[in-house]
Each structure stands twice: as C-alpha cells, then as structure tokens.
Amino acid sequence: MSIDLTETSITEAVQRTFDGAEDERVKELFICLVQHLHDFTREVRLTGAEWFKVMDFLERVGKICNPTRQEYVLLSDILGLSVLVDLIHHPGIGSVTDSTLLGPFYVEGRPTAENGSDISGGVAGTPLFFNGRVLDPEGNPVAGARVDTWHSDGEGFYDVQMPERLHGRLAMRALLTTDDEGRFWYRSVAPRYYPVPTDGPCGEILRAANRSPMRPEHLHFWLHAEGFEPLITMLVRRDDPYVDRDAVFGVRRSLVVDFVQRGAGETAPDGTRMDEPFQTVERTFVLARTERALPH
C-alpha cells in the first residue's frame, strides 16, 4: 500500500488494489467506479460534514428497506439510473415493444389466472377490461407466452401497501398465458396516478429539489416466452396529468395508450352488459427473439 498519498495519487493507489481480481469484469467495474467517485469528490470539494451526511443517508435508506419497500430501488429510480441501464441495453429499435422499469411493486408468487378472469381481488373501483396480444417481430402470434400484470387501485395504492385492508391477500395482479392466437385478456379495476413513497430518505431528495413525486396512471407487464427475450414494460394513460413528468423517468412515448371511457349500458369486451361506467385498454406487444432463436 502507498503511504504519504496526495489528493490525486490516492485514486491510483485504490485502483491498484483490484489488480488481483480474478473476474475481469469485477476489476473493470471497480476501477472505473473509484475513478468517477474520486473525480466527483474532487470536483465538488466534498466536506467532512457532507460526507457524514451521505453516510447517514445511505444507512437510513438501508434501514427502511423491507420485503415490500425497496428504498434503494427507489433511489436508483429517482436518480434516473434504473432507466439509464434499461436504455443502454434496450434502446428501442425496430418493431419490438419498448421496455421500461420493473418498479418496486412486482411480487413473486402472484396468483395464476385464466384469460377473462377478474384479477381485481375484490377491490372496489371503476371496472377496467384489458385485451392484449403477443406477436413475434414478423407479426405471428406467440402462443403460450406467460404474462405477469400488476397495477394500483383507483386511489393509487398497490395491494402490498394495504395489507391490513386486504388481510394479506394479493390483488390487481396475476400471471396469465396467451392462447393460440397470442391473446390474453382480463378484468380488473382502473388504476390511478400516485406519488412514490416520500416518507423515507428518498423523499428528502425530492423535497430538497422541489420535485414532484408523482407517477402517471399505468399498467405493468412482464412477458416471458420460449425463444424470446423477456420484456418488462408498462402502458401509461395518454391523458394523465403526469404523463410528461414521471418522477422516475419511466414513460416512453410508444407506451402511451388510450384508456377508453365507456358509459353505463354499453357492452364490455367480454360481452357483459355493464350497468356502470367502465374503461377499456388494448395493446399488442412484440417480443424480440433471443440470439439463439434468430432465423438464419
């Protein structure tokens, strides 16, 4: 180890400690991280008091995390890092549906549902009927694709945010499978725009920057099919007041769709004669083939 280090020489000294890393990617990542972190510290002339404040902030981010609240994911989201990673690897080329954030409310072990099911879990709200289709890049249906979907209720809350009200049940989420035509469909309740959690450390950043915490109304999807790249995406309501100022930068123009308002007395897509207003959403998703499944 070097001694008598200076403000500039310490960077190389720290970087050299990774020379023995057996994994070349690990070595590359940490050498680059040290370089940028030290450059940032020198550029802003970080003070000791500020450094202690950063350490306290990161500690509090960790302490507030739990199985249904991932503050580090939220931190990545509000700083644009989550979307940047996605944009680097999924720049949106050709006819393939654009990807976007997974978000913090995806849950494993969600219920499996048949097409046409009501996945609302009994949550009250404006009925929503969704009809989707999954295609390959050539326009052929993808049968047997597994489609995760989840969303908030009409007040902007996800099931995991209201365990007492739902008695621990999951709601407004399900795993569906496309039919031979690549179709999947379900009934639920219409979601609503909502704020990201602001009662933790990330809320301090938003308030300090005088930033809105709001996310526009949207539906989440995670699609898997044999021979295709997984697709994590969402659909955003076109006339939502926050569509152009998402707190986590997740909106892409190609994913903005119409949530069509229908009146009482009209017939729903599943043939039900509705005695109350309802909404309908339709969307076709196009999956990218994996490299090993590309046509020769």
SULLINGI-V681370 format. One record per pair of residues at least 24 apart in sequence whose C-alpha atoms are under 7 Angstrom apart, sorted by the first residue. I is the first residue (numbers start at 1). GAP is how many residues later the second one is. Records with the same first field share a line. If there is no record, write none. Layout:
I->GAP  GAP
//
This chain:
11->24  27
57->144
60->141
61->140
68->92
70->34
73->31
75->127
77->171
78->169  170
80->168  169
83->166  167
95->42  191
96->41  190  191  192
97->188  189  190
98->135
99->132  133  134
100->132  133  134  150
101->131  132  149
102->130
110->63  64  65
111->63  64
112->62  63  64
113->61  62  63
114->62
115->61  69  70  71
116->69  70  71
117->69  70
118->68  69  70
119->52  53  54  55  67  68  69
120->51  52  68  69
121->50  51
125->29  64  65
126->63  64  151  152
127->61  62  63  151  152
128->59  60  61  62  150  151  152
129->57  58  59  140  150  151  152
130->55  56  57  150  151  152
131->53  54  55  150  151  152
132->51  52  53  150  151  152
133->49  50  51  150  151  152
134->48  49  150  151  152
135->47  150  151  152
136->150  151  152
137->149  150  151
141->40  41
142->40
143->35  36  37  38  39
144->33  34  35  81
145->32  33  78  79  80
146->29  30  31  32  77  78  79
147->28  29  30  74  75  76  77
148->26  27  28  73  74  75
149->24  25  26  71  72  73
150->24  69  70  71
151->40  67  68  69
152->39  40
153->36  37  38  39
154->36  37  38
155->37
156->35  36  37  38
191->26  27
192->25
193->24
212->35
213->34
214->28  32  33
215->27  31  32
216->24  26  27  30
227->62  63  66
228->59  60  61  62
229->58  59  60  61
231->56
//
